[in-house]
Amino acid sequence: MRSSLALIATAGIVAAALTGCSSAPAAPEATPGQSSGVVVVEGDFGEEPRVEFPSPLAPQETQCSEVIAGEGERLQEGQQALISLAVFNGSTGEDIQYAGFGDEEPIAVTVSDSTLPGLKKALECAQVGSRVAVVVPPEDAFGEEGNESLAVSPDDSLVFVIDVQRAFPARADGAARLTRDGFPAVVLAPDGRPGITVPKNDPPKELQTEVLKQGNGETVEDGDAVVVHYTGVLWNDNTVFDSSWQNGAPATFVVGEGSGAQVIPGFSKALVGQQVGSQIGVIVPPSEGYGDEGNAQVPAGSTLFFVIDILGVI
C-alpha cells in the first residue's frame, strides 16, 4: 500500500521547526541495534531501495544503521536537509510511502524537536551522501494515538530508509561586516535568529542593501531557487510581519525579475548577485514591496526591512 506524500506531511513525519545549532554535533541518540541490523536494503543511493525485514519489529528505542557511508559531519539541530524517504510499518511489514527517489524532487525536512522524534533521531545519525536504515518504536512514532490514515496503530513501530541528498547550514556563516550609520541595528540570538531595531528617522525612498555577513559560496542568479531564513519588519513600528524563524523552518523561493519570481521585487533584487553564506539587510520601499495596496500583514504604503540568511541555491 502506498499513500500520498501529503498524508505523510500531514502526519508530521516531515514537519519541521527551527531550533539552535550547536558548535559541534552531539552524539547521536540513535545507534545501531538488533532491530535496525536485520533491515536489508539493496539498491543505489538516490534510487528507490529494495527493503526487506522480518515483522513484527519491536525495538525498545530508536535504532539507526548506516547502509551507505556519507561524507562530512552528521546533520545537526536546525539544519534543513533534502532527503529521499521510504517508510514502512515495522509491525505489519506494509510499505507506507516512497518519496524523493529517482527523478522525484527530494523532501525538505528540518532537524528539529517539532519533527517526529524518530525521524529527528534518524537525521541526526546521518550525513550528506549516506543512506540509513532506522527502526522506530511507537513512542518515537505516533504514540498512543497512532495514525489511522496511514494504517498505523498505537502499538506499531516504523521503519525508515533515508538517503540524505543535501544539507544546508542552519544560519548564515559568512564573515561579519560593519554597516553604515542610520541603518537598522541587528543583534543575533545564539541560534542565529535576528533581533531588529529600526531607527526613528524617515525611511529612504530607494531600495538599500547592506551585507551583514559576507559569505563565499555560490552566487545567486536570476531565476534561482534559494533557501533562506528571513525576518521582515515594518519600518514605522518595528513589528515583525513575516519570519521563517517563527514559521519553523527555512523557506525556498524563486528569485529574479521574471514572472516566475515568488517574492516581492525588493526581496529578489537584494538576493540576486549575493553569495551563499551571506546575511543581508535590505530596506524595501513600497514601490519595491507591496505598494499602495498592501496585504493582510502589511499596511498600504509600508516601507519594510528584512534580514535574510542565504543558506543555499537549489
C-alpha positions as CSV (number, residue, x, y, z in Angstrom):
1,M,0.0,0.0,0.0
2,R,1.3,3.4,-1.0
3,S,-0.1,6.6,0.4
4,S,0.4,10.2,-0.8
5,L,3.2,12.3,0.4
6,A,0.6,14.8,1.6
7,L,-0.5,12.2,4.2
8,I,3.0,11.8,5.4
9,A,3.4,15.5,5.7
10,T,0.1,15.9,7.5
11,A,1.0,13.1,9.8
12,G,4.0,15.1,11.0
13,I,6.8,13.0,9.6
14,V,8.2,15.8,7.5
15,A,7.0,18.6,9.8
16,A,9.8,21.0,10.9
17,A,10.6,23.8,13.3
18,L,13.9,25.5,13.7
19,T,15.9,25.5,16.9
20,G,19.5,26.4,17.7
21,C,22.6,24.9,16.1
22,S,25.4,23.8,18.4
23,S,29.0,24.4,17.5
24,A,29.8,20.7,17.3
25,P,27.5,17.7,16.7
26,A,26.3,15.9,19.9
27,A,26.5,12.2,20.0
28,P,23.5,10.7,18.1
29,E,20.7,9.3,20.2
30,A,20.1,6.5,17.7
31,T,22.8,3.9,17.3
32,P,22.9,0.5,15.5
33,G,21.0,-2.3,17.2
34,Q,19.5,-5.7,16.7
35,S,16.3,-4.4,15.0
36,S,18.0,-2.0,12.6
37,G,20.6,-4.6,11.8
38,V,18.0,-7.0,10.3
39,V,16.7,-4.4,7.9
40,V,18.2,-5.4,4.5
41,V,18.4,-2.6,2.0
42,E,19.6,-3.0,-1.6
43,G,20.0,-0.5,-4.4
44,D,22.0,2.5,-5.3
45,F,21.9,5.8,-3.4
46,G,19.2,8.1,-4.6
47,E,17.3,5.3,-6.3
48,E,14.2,3.6,-4.8
49,P,15.6,0.9,-2.5
50,R,14.5,-2.7,-2.1
51,V,13.9,-3.3,1.5
52,E,13.2,-6.5,3.5
53,F,12.9,-7.1,7.2
54,P,11.2,-9.6,9.4
55,S,8.0,-8.5,11.1
56,P,7.0,-7.6,13.6
57,L,9.9,-5.4,14.7
58,A,9.6,-4.3,18.3
59,P,12.6,-2.2,19.3
60,Q,12.8,-0.7,22.7
61,E,14.4,2.5,21.4
62,T,15.1,4.1,18.0
63,Q,18.0,2.3,16.2
64,C,20.0,3.5,13.2
65,S,22.3,1.5,11.0
66,E,24.3,3.1,8.2
67,V,23.8,1.3,4.8
68,I,25.8,3.6,2.6
69,A,28.5,5.8,4.1
70,G,28.3,9.6,3.6
71,E,30.9,12.3,3.8
72,G,31.4,15.2,6.2
73,E,29.8,15.9,9.6
74,R,26.5,14.5,10.7
75,L,23.4,16.6,10.5
76,Q,22.8,19.0,13.4
77,E,19.9,20.6,15.1
78,G,18.5,23.4,13.0
79,Q,19.7,22.2,9.6
80,Q,17.4,21.7,6.7
81,A,18.2,18.6,4.6
82,L,16.9,17.4,1.2
83,I,16.2,13.7,1.6
84,S,14.7,10.6,-0.2
85,L,12.5,8.7,2.2
86,A,10.9,5.2,2.3
87,V,8.6,4.5,5.3
88,F,7.2,1.1,6.4
89,N,5.0,-0.2,9.2
90,G,7.6,-2.2,11.2
91,S,4.9,-4.3,12.9
92,T,3.0,-5.4,9.8
93,G,5.7,-5.1,7.1
94,E,3.5,-2.9,4.9
95,D,5.0,-0.1,3.0
96,I,3.6,3.4,3.7
97,Q,5.5,5.8,1.4
98,Y,8.3,6.2,-1.1
99,A,9.2,9.8,-1.9
100,G,12.1,11.7,-3.4
101,F,13.8,8.8,-5.2
102,G,15.0,8.8,-8.8
103,D,13.6,11.7,-10.8
104,E,11.3,12.9,-7.9
105,E,12.1,16.1,-6.1
106,P,13.6,15.3,-2.7
107,I,11.8,16.2,0.5
108,A,12.9,19.2,2.6
109,V,12.9,18.4,6.3
110,T,14.5,20.3,9.2
111,V,16.2,18.7,12.1
112,S,14.0,19.8,15.0
113,D,12.2,19.0,18.2
114,S,9.0,19.5,16.3
115,T,9.8,16.8,13.8
116,L,8.6,13.3,14.6
117,P,11.0,12.1,17.3
118,G,12.1,9.0,15.4
119,L,12.7,10.9,12.2
120,K,14.8,13.6,14.1
121,K,16.9,10.9,15.6
122,A,17.3,9.3,12.2
123,L,18.5,12.5,10.7
124,E,21.0,13.1,13.5
125,C,22.7,9.8,12.8
126,A,23.1,10.6,9.0
127,Q,25.5,12.6,6.8
128,V,25.1,14.0,3.4
129,G,25.5,11.2,0.9
130,S,24.6,8.5,3.4
131,R,21.8,6.0,3.4
132,V,20.5,4.9,6.8
133,A,18.0,2.3,8.0
134,V,16.1,3.3,11.1
135,V,13.7,1.4,13.3
136,V,11.4,3.5,15.5
137,P,9.3,2.3,18.5
138,P,5.8,3.5,18.9
139,E,6.7,6.2,21.4
140,D,9.1,7.8,18.9
141,A,6.5,7.3,16.1
142,F,2.8,8.2,16.5
143,G,2.5,7.1,20.1
144,E,-0.8,6.3,21.8
145,E,-2.9,7.9,19.0
146,G,-1.4,6.0,16.1
147,N,-2.3,7.3,12.7
148,E,-5.5,5.8,11.2
149,S,-5.0,7.4,7.8
150,L,-1.6,5.6,7.4
151,A,-2.9,2.3,8.9
152,V,-0.5,2.8,11.8
153,S,-1.9,1.6,15.2
154,P,-0.7,2.9,18.6
155,D,1.5,-0.2,19.0
156,D,3.1,-0.1,15.6
157,S,6.8,0.6,15.0
158,L,8.1,2.3,11.9
159,V,11.0,1.6,9.6
160,F,12.7,4.4,7.7
161,V,15.2,4.2,4.8
162,I,16.6,7.7,4.3
163,D,19.1,9.0,1.6
164,V,20.4,12.4,2.6
165,Q,20.9,14.3,-0.7
166,R,21.9,17.7,0.5
167,A,22.1,19.8,3.7
168,F,22.1,23.5,4.3
169,P,23.6,25.4,7.3
170,A,21.2,26.4,10.0
171,R,22.3,30.1,9.7
172,A,24.5,32.4,7.6
173,D,28.1,31.6,8.3
174,G,29.9,34.4,6.5
175,A,32.3,36.9,8.0
176,A,30.7,39.8,9.9
177,R,30.8,43.2,8.3
178,L,30.1,46.7,9.7
179,T,27.1,48.7,8.4
180,R,26.7,52.4,7.8
181,D,25.3,54.8,10.4
182,G,21.5,55.1,10.3
183,F,21.0,51.5,9.1
184,P,18.7,49.3,11.2
185,A,20.5,47.5,14.0
186,V,20.6,43.7,14.0
187,V,21.5,41.6,17.0
188,L,21.6,37.8,16.7
189,A,20.4,35.2,19.2
190,P,22.6,32.2,19.8
191,D,20.6,30.2,17.2
192,G,21.1,33.0,14.6
193,R,17.6,34.4,14.9
194,P,17.8,38.2,14.3
195,G,16.5,40.9,16.6
196,I,15.9,44.1,14.7
197,T,15.7,47.8,15.8
198,V,14.6,50.2,13.1
199,P,15.8,53.8,13.5
200,K,13.2,56.6,14.2
201,N,14.1,58.6,11.2
202,D,12.1,58.6,8.0
203,P,12.9,55.6,5.7
204,P,14.8,56.1,2.4
205,K,12.8,56.2,-0.8
206,E,15.1,53.8,-2.7
207,L,16.0,50.2,-2.1
208,Q,19.1,49.9,0.1
209,T,21.0,46.7,0.8
210,E,23.9,46.1,3.3
211,V,25.9,42.9,3.6
212,L,25.9,42.0,7.3
213,K,27.9,38.8,6.8
214,Q,29.9,38.1,3.7
215,G,29.7,34.5,2.5
216,N,31.9,32.8,0.0
217,G,29.5,30.3,-1.6
218,E,27.7,30.1,-4.8
219,T,26.4,33.4,-6.3
220,V,22.6,33.8,-6.5
221,E,21.4,34.3,-10.1
222,D,18.2,35.5,-11.6
223,G,15.7,32.6,-11.7
224,D,17.4,30.6,-8.9
225,A,15.5,28.8,-6.2
226,V,17.2,30.0,-3.0
227,V,17.0,28.5,0.6
228,V,16.8,31.4,3.1
229,H,16.0,32.3,6.6
230,Y,14.5,35.7,7.0
231,T,12.7,38.1,9.2
232,G,10.7,41.1,7.9
233,V,9.6,44.1,10.0
234,L,7.5,47.2,9.3
235,W,9.7,50.3,9.3
236,N,7.1,52.5,11.1
237,D,6.7,50.4,14.2
238,N,9.3,47.6,14.0
239,T,6.5,45.0,14.0
240,V,7.5,41.6,12.6
241,F,5.1,40.8,9.8
242,D,6.7,37.6,8.4
243,S,9.5,35.4,9.6
244,S,10.7,31.9,8.5
245,W,12.2,31.6,12.0
246,Q,8.8,32.0,13.5
247,N,7.3,29.7,10.8
248,G,9.6,26.9,11.9
249,A,11.9,26.2,9.0
250,P,13.9,27.9,6.2
251,A,11.9,28.9,3.1
252,T,12.7,28.3,-0.5
253,F,11.8,31.0,-3.1
254,V,12.5,31.5,-6.7
255,V,14.0,35.0,-7.1
256,G,14.5,37.2,-10.1
257,E,12.9,39.8,-12.3
258,G,10.7,37.5,-14.4
259,S,7.2,36.3,-13.9
260,G,8.5,33.2,-12.1
261,A,9.7,35.1,-9.1
262,Q,7.9,34.1,-5.9
263,V,8.8,37.1,-3.8
264,I,8.4,40.9,-3.9
265,P,10.8,42.8,-6.2
266,G,12.9,44.2,-3.5
267,F,13.5,40.8,-1.9
268,S,14.6,39.4,-5.2
269,K,16.9,42.4,-6.1
270,A,18.6,42.2,-2.7
271,L,19.4,38.5,-3.2
272,V,20.5,38.3,-6.8
273,G,24.3,38.7,-7.0
274,Q,24.9,37.8,-3.4
275,Q,26.8,34.7,-2.2
276,V,25.6,31.7,-0.2
277,G,26.6,32.1,3.4
278,S,25.9,35.8,3.4
279,Q,23.4,37.6,5.6
280,I,22.0,40.8,4.2
281,G,19.8,43.6,5.4
282,V,17.5,45.3,2.9
283,I,15.3,48.4,3.2
284,V,12.4,47.9,0.8
285,P,10.3,51.0,-0.2
286,P,6.6,50.5,-1.0
287,S,7.4,50.6,-4.8
288,E,9.6,47.5,-4.4
289,G,7.3,45.8,-1.9
290,Y,3.5,45.7,-1.5
291,G,2.9,49.2,-3.0
292,D,-0.2,51.2,-2.2
293,E,-2.4,48.1,-1.7
294,G,-0.5,46.2,1.0
295,N,-1.9,42.9,2.2
296,A,-3.3,41.3,5.3
297,Q,0.0,41.7,7.2
298,V,1.4,44.8,5.5
299,P,-0.5,48.2,5.5
300,A,-0.6,50.1,2.3
301,G,2.4,52.2,1.5
302,S,4.7,50.5,4.0
303,T,8.5,50.5,3.9
304,L,9.9,47.2,5.0
305,F,13.2,45.9,6.4
306,F,14.4,42.3,6.0
307,V,17.3,40.4,7.4
308,I,18.0,37.4,5.1
309,D,20.4,34.5,5.6
310,I,21.3,32.9,2.3
311,L,21.7,29.2,3.1
312,G,21.8,27.6,-0.4
313,V,20.8,27.5,-4.0
314,I,18.8,24.5,-5.3
